[in-house]
Every structure is written in structure tokens, then in C-alpha cells.
Amino acid sequence: MYKTVRVREDTYKRLNELAARLREKLGRPVSMDEVIRRLLKSKRPSELAGAWEMSEEEEEEIREAIGRMRAKWRPRTA
């Protein structure tokens, strides 16, 4: 049984990029179903390494957010 799933255009683009990498790795065509199944069953972050391509601006935003969180952090005192 098949179902239709609606995703945003950017999500679809990322799924296609993952499908292309998987096709290259396996040397055969893969379906979106196979891509999604692999994503759902992956348990280790390393299995998704390289899956998220971000711009330099996105990277900088993340680094700044982490810096702000670290600046607020205080060690617990007993």
C-alpha cells in the first residue's frame, strides 16, 4: 500500500540530494521510500554525516547561538 506525503520544496530537494548520494554509493537506482526508510532506521549521527549542507551564514548563526548559550552557562555549586 502506498501513501502520498506532502513535503516542502526545500525538504524534497534535500531528499533528492540524499537519494543521489545513496544511488552513487549503492550503484543502483533508489526510491524516495528507500531514502526515507534509511533515514528513519539510522541510529548513529555518523550515518547522516554530510547530509546537511549549510551556508556560511547558517554556520555563523549556529556558532553565535552556541556562544550565547555557553556565555549564560554557570557550573552548579554544591
Protein Blocks (a to p, Z undefined) as FASTA:
>chain_A
ZZdddddfklmmmmmmmmmmmmmmnopacdfklmmmmmmmpmbfklmgokaccdfklmmm
mmmmmmmmmmmpccddZZ
